[in-house]
Amino acid sequence: MSSPKTEGMTAKKSENFDEWYTQVILRSEIADYGPVSGCMVFRPSGYALWESVQKATDAEFRKLGVQNTYFPLFIPERLLKKEAEHVEGFSPEVAWVTEAGNSKLEERLAIRPTSETVMYEVVSRWIRSWRDLPLKLNQWNNVVRWEFSHPTPFLRSREFLWNEGHTLFATKEAADDEKDEILGIYKMVTEEYLSLPGYVGRKTDQEKFAGAEASYSIEYLLPDGKAIQGPDFHSDGQRFSKAFEIVFVDEKGEKQFAWQNTWAISTRVLGVMLAVHGDDRGAVLPPMVAQTQVVVVPIVNDENKEEVLAEARKVAERLGASLRVRLDERDHLTPGRKFNEWELKGVPLRVEIGPRDLKASQAVLVRRDSGTKRSVKLSEIVGEAKMELDEIGKALFQKAKGFLAENTREASSLRELESGLKEKGGIYRILWCGRKDCEDDLRKSTGGKILNMPLGQGTPKGRCIFCGEPAKTVANFAKSY
């Protein structure tokens, strides 16, 4: 396991992805290990990434009339058991509180793996009439899921941060209409803020959220050839409203059960972002989410120190009026050491100002993603820096989009799928009959799984890649986290 105290990167992304990823997380000072396995510490720059995602996403939620709330961390066991499929799906992951002080609790308390049960017990008291609907609630919180044995920071952690959207509607049609709105928000945030392209689609019945009627996801591909699920949306139908008696009187005076949805984006997307964009020098952060967008590094000697520092301070102040800027005035480090440190931490843009630049009334802009340098006039530096940051975000997205396209392939036979997953990895488009037993056999045969099924597709022509029966859908298939 890498030591966060070691300076610089030693692992190569293309040679040892797991070690490289660990080094990026620790040595860029984005996160650290907590004292409990699988529970990580967000360092300030790492938490700032999440705050940027949270702020952008929450602003879009509010446009839809979603209100933020907060419900308790502890869930009584009797509530967790109210919806059978839900509790069965989560039971292996639940962490329980059984004692308080020196006393045994009369009833076990689950540490929130998700909040449906504790929320709906309460919300059922709030709704009486169709006039109380829709009710659109969201909470930003932490959850604990304890099942897996090999946690990975951000990608698979036992405690993580997310949003929990919980919405209730008077009709199925109104509930269904929300799917495209929420998935559209998640797609916008992950593409425009994190520069991450992914595939939107419907999950299979085996892969859907426990208790949902249907689940939808955005799936991403990591540099090691494995896929990972990102934000998701769940159409819950009336399962929870029937289990928790969430009943309202409609406009005709008749009692009805509410229609519900749930949806989430988690800190996992930060791990995907770091894995996709980082390089052998460290993290590469998209400008929209970076805690520091621009670092100003003065290059001085004894003769010009005060003059260069004075100009560097002016530049940092001008840039700081509209951008997140850091001025590195540390005098015990050489400029080269500073450059390496800020590259390791992934700061998108570096501004260098030395004595020659001062005489020419210019500064040098250095991009973290490409390493390209160019000189700009000091009088135009704010506009030039903003333009460069915008280009960096777009370039990161296009590069990631190219990687995804290059590693998305079609497999027309089981043999082709098996050899492709083994030799190349990546995401494969396959034809599938839609049967559960075929899905199980595919998983056993290849070690991969159906990620999701692209939306808006018609009935495909061809036969199932495994059983040869007529295909009902095209599916995205890969080995995954």
N, C-alpha and C positions, 0 to 999 in steps of 0.2 A: 504494500500500500504506500502511495506517495506521501512524502512529508511536505506540508505546506510551507515549511521553513526553507526548503531548497529554492534557490533563485533560478528562474528560467526554466524552459522546457527541455526535457531530455528524450521523451518518447516521440515517435513519429506517428502521425495520424494514419498513414497508409500501412504501417507495419504492425502497430499494436494499439488498436483503437481504444480498448478498455483502459489501458494505462494512460494513454494520451488524454482521454476524456477526464479521468480522475485528476491528472495534473492540471488541466485547464481550470477545472472547478476550484481546486485548492490554491494554486499558485497565482491565479488572477485575483485572488481574495474576493471571490464572489460568494463562496460558501465554505463551511467547515463541518467536520463531523461533530455530532453531539455525543454525550456520554452513553446514550442508549442506541444500540444498533438500529439503523434504518431511520433515525430521527436526526435531521440535519439542522445546522445553524445558518441562517441567512445573514451574511455580512452586509454592511450598509449598501455597498454597490449592488449586491444581489437582490436585496429587498427593494432597492430603487427600481430595478427592472420590473418587479412584480407590481409596484405602485403605478408605474407607467401603464402597464396592461390593465390594471384594475381601474384606473381613472378613465382611460379611453373606453373601456367596455361599459362601465357604469354610466357614462354620459349617454351612450346609445340606449341602454336599458330605460333610462328616465324618459327618453323621447317616446317610448312605448307605454308610458304610464306605470312602469314597474317601481315599487316602493321598497326601500331597504328596511330590514327588520333584523332581529336576533332572537334565536331560540336556544334553550339550554344545551349544554355539552353532554349531559347525562340523560339516558333514555331508559325508563323502567322496562324490565324484561317483558312484562305483560303487553306493553305497547308494541314492542318489536315483533311479537308473535301474532299480531292481529291480521297481517296479510301473509298467508302461508308461503307463497312463492318468493316474496320479498325476504322473509327471514331465512328461508332455506338457502337463498342465493348469497346472503351475507354471513351466515352463521360461522363459517370457517375463519372469517376475518375479524370477528368482533373481539375487542378487548373488554374485559369485565372488571368492574369494581365490586368487591365482595365484602370489604371491611372498611370501617371508618374509625380511626383511632384504635382502640382495643376491642371494639364491638363489631360483631358480625351483622351485616345488613340483613333485614328480613327479606328483601328482594334484590336480586342482582341488578346493577345498573350498567348498561352498555355505554362505553365511550363512543360518541357519535361516529358511526361509519358513513352515515348520510342521515338526513333529518325528516324524511317523509313521516315516519310514525309519530314523532314527538310534535311535529307541526300540525298534523291533521287532527290529532286529538283536541287541540286547542281551537284550530280554525273552524271545526265543526260547530263551535258555539257562536261564531261570528256571522254565519250565513243563515238567513231565514227566507229571503225573498230574491226573486230574479234581479231586483234593484241592487242587491249587494254584489252582483257579478258584472263584469269579471273582477276577480281579485288577483292582483299580480304582485307577488312578494319575492324578494331576493335577500339572501344574506351572504356576506363575505366572511368566511370562517375557516377553521381547520377541521380536518377529520382524521380518524385513525383506522387503518386497515392492516391487520397483522398476519395475513396468510403466508406470504412468500418468504423464501429463505435467503435470497441473495439481493438485498436492496442496493440500488444505485442512486446517488444523489439526483434529485429532480425527477429522473425517469421512473424510478420505482422506490418510493419512500414510504415508510409506515405511517408517518404523519405528513400531511401536505395541506397546502392552502388552495382554496378554490372559491367560486361562487356557486350558490345553490339557488336556482330559480325555481319557484313553485307557483304555478298559475292555475286558476280555476275559472271555468266558463259555464255558461248556461246551455250551450249547444256544442255538439261534436264539430260542426262546421267552423265555429269560432275558434275552438281549440286547435283544429287542424291548420287553420290559417297562420297560426303563430310559428309553425315549424320553419318556414322560409325566412321569417323575420329574424328569428334567433340565430339560425345557422348563417344567415347573411351577416349578422353582426360579428360572429366569431370568425368568419372567413375574412371580413374586412380587417379586423384587428390583427389576426395572425399574418395576413399578407402585407398590410401597410405599415404596421408597427414592428413586427418581428421578421418581416421579409421571408415568410415561410409559405411555399405552395403545398397543397395537399389535395387528397381526393375525398370528395363528399359522397356519402352513400348511406344506404340502409343496412343495418346489421342483420345477420341471420337470427332466427328465433333462439338458437343456442347461445349466441353472443350478445343478445339484447340485455338491457338492464333488468335486474330481478324485480318482477312485479309490473313491468311495462308491457303494453300491447305491441309497441314497435319502438326501435331505437335507431338513431341516425348519428353518424360520426364524421369527423374529418381525420383521415389517416395520413401519416407522414412516413418518409423513408429516411433512415439514418445512414451515415457513411459506411457502417459495417454490413450493409445489405439487409438489415432487419427493419421491419415496419413497427410503428408504435401509434396508438390511438391518441388523438388530441381531444378537442372540445366535442361534446355530444348533446343530443336532444332526445327526450323520451316522451312518446305519446302514451300516457298512462290510462287512457280511457276512463272507466268508472270503477276500476278495481279498488282503488284506495277510498274513493267516496262511499262505496258500498261497505267496505270494511270498517270505516270510521263514521258512518252515518252522516255524511256531509250532504244534507238534503235541503232543497229550497222549493218554494212555491212559485210556479211559473205564472205567466200572464193570464193563463186560463184558470188559475186557482188549483192546479194539480201539482202534487209533489213529484219532484224529479231529483235524481242524483247528479252532482256536478261532474263535468268533464275536466280532466286534469293533465297538465304537462310538467315535466321537470327538465332542467338543463344546466350545464356546467362547463366552465373552463378552469383548468388548474395550473399550478406551478410547473407541471410536467412540460408545458410548452416552452418554458425557459431552458430546460435541458435539451429539448429538440433544437432550439435556436442555437445554443452553444455548440452542440454537436455538428450541426449542419454548416455553420459559418466559420467556426474556429479553424486555425491552421497551426503549423508547427512552431509558430512564434507565440501562440497563446490564443486568448479570446478575441473574437471580432464581433463587436456589438453594433447592431443597427442604430442609427442616430436617434430614431424616435423614442427609444427606450433607455438609452445609455444615461447613467447618472451624470457623467461628464461627457459632453459632446465634443468639446474642443479643449485641448491643453495648450497653453502658451509657454514655450520654453525659450528663455533668453540665453544667448550664447555670448559669454563675456570673458574679458581678461582684465587685468589690473588697470589698464589705461582707460578702458571705456565702460567699466562696470556700471557706474551710476547713470550714465547717459543711456545705455541700452536698457537697463532695468526700468528707468523712468518711462521710456517708450513702450516697453512690454506691458507695464501697468496700465498705460492709456489704452492700448489695444485690448487688453483683457477686460477693461471696464466697458469699452464700446461694444465688444462682442457679448459681454455678460448682460447687457440690457435686454437681449431677446433670446440668448442661448445659454445653455448650462456650461460654464467655463471654469477652468482651473488654471491658475498661474503658478508655475513651478519655479519658485525663487530659491530653492535649496542650494546652498553654496558648498556643501560637502560632497556633492555628486558631480561627476563629469556630465556633459551633455549626452554622450553616448549611453551612459548608464540610465539617464532619464528616458532617453528614447526607447531603450529596451524595456524599461518598466511599464511605460504607458502603452507600448505595443502588446506586452503580456496581458495587461488589463483590458485591452480591446477598445481604448478610446478612439472614436471614429476619425478624428481629424487633429493633426498637430500643427501648430503655428510656430515656426522658428524665426527668431529675430537676432541677428548678429550685427557687428559693426559695419560690414559691407552693406547689409540690408538697410541699415539706418541711413547711410550716406545716399543710397539710391531711393529712399522713402518707400521701401517695399518690405514684404515679409514672404516667407516660403510656406506654402501649404503642403502638408504631407498626408496622403490618405492611408488609413490603416488597412483597408481591404486590398488595395492593389500596390501600395508602396510608391505610387507615382507622386512626383513633386512638381510644383510650379510656383513661380513668383507672381505676386499680385501687389498692386499699389496699396499703400496703407490707407489712402483715402477711400478705397473701394473694398476694404477687407471684409466688412460685415456682409455685404451682398454676395461677395465671392465665396465666403465661408458657408453661407446658407445654401447657395447653389451647389457647392461641393457636397454638403451633407445630404441634400436631396438626391444627388446622383449616386452617392454611396448606398443609400437605402434601396434605390432602384436596381443598382448593379448587383447587390447581394441577392435580391429576389430573382433576378434573371439568371444568375449563376445557379441558384438552388433549383429553379424551374428546369434548367437545362439538365442538371444532375438527375432530377426526378424523371424527366422524359427519357433520358438515355438509359435509365435503369428500370423502365416499365416495358415489359415485353408481353407478347402473346405466346401461350403454350397450347398446342392443339392435341397433345397426347400426354398421358400420364408419365411416360418415360422422359419426354421433353421437359415436363414440369419438375420431375425429381432431379434430373441432371442439372437443370438450370439453377434450382435452389441450392444445390450442393456446390456447384462450381462458381456461380456468379452472385447469388442472392438477388435481391431486388423484388419488385412487385410484378406479378404475372396476371394478365387478363385471361380468365378461363371461362368455359361454358359449363354450367352446372344445372342439374335437373331439379334442384330445390329440395331434395329429400334429405332428412336428417342422417339416415344410415350412410348415405354417400358422403356427406360432410364429415362424419366420424371416420370413415375409411380413408378419405383424403388426408385427414390430419395424421392418422396412424402411419400411412404410407410415406408421407413427405416430411413430417415434422413441422409443417406449416399450417395455416388456417385461412379461412375466408375472412378478410378484413371488413369489407362491406360490398354492397352492390350499387353501382352508379345509379343516380336518380334519372328519371326521364327516359329510360331505355324502353324500347318495345320488346316484343318477344323475339329472341334471336333465332337465327337459322343455324342448325347444327345439333350436335349431340353432346351429352354430358361427357366430360373428360375422363370420368372414372367408370361409370356404368354403361355408357353408350345409349341411354334412353334420351328421348328428345329433350333438349335444353329449355329451361324456363327463364334463365337469366344469365347475364355476364357478371362475373364476380372478380373483385380484386383479391389476390391470394399472395401470401408471403409468410416467411418465418417472422415471428414478432416477439417483442418484449412482453 
